[in-house]
Amino acid sequence: MVLLWFSLVIAPESDLSALIEQLGSDSVRARDEASRELRRAGLSALSPLRGAWMHPDPEVAARAREAYYAIGSRLPPHHRCERRGNLHDLSVFVQRRTGSALLWTEEHSLERFKVLIVSDVCLREHPDVLFAAYRARLFASSKTIIPIGREGEKVFKLRPMPSSKNFPEVQALEAERLVTRVFLLRNAIPEERIAALAVRHLTDPRLVCFLGQMPAVLVTDTPPSLESWERALRDLDR
């Protein structure tokens, strides 16, 4: 019942902006009250809180991050962001949301590769996370991108990953079994501990990415392995 209430709370944007500014109040009581109200606002507060991470008042920035993580950690599964389709559709979506130019040909057969991305943060609002997830999906399909534009330009060309004895080319059906998962964290976990989890779960380390700015961890693996990853990260993130 609590999750149902949480998912339905919608606060006007003007109220959220006022609450965020209240996080920097001279009164501790007022700051605590603003933090509680922002957490109660749930999903509607995530975007404004994310925007307040760089607030000039360090108290506001710190409390905004704390509230953001508190909301994200309470999201029920049906409120996680999902992106389904194929690699071609994902490439088009990434271009539109990130402002990048991606060049590929029909020889890449992007339509053959099914993709599923599940994220604790909205991919539409976090183009950097979306782009990292896209690169992971490419890699899981034995593909990569290389920059071909001038400095500062976001122009990339898709190309196949060179196969080898240790890393043979991934077939479409193999890639389809993999899910890319973005786990939102409350605390920054040392990268060496993330690397240790990859070894423990037999996950290719190139399919694990630590997004320190969020902080978050991006993992591409099979659903059973991702369930184990979620439990392990929850234990580390206490």
Summary of the structure (lengths in Angstrom):
residues: 238
radius of gyration: 19.6
end to end distance: 24.2
largest distance: 63.7
contacts: 695
relative contact order: 0.10
helix: 53%
strand: 18%
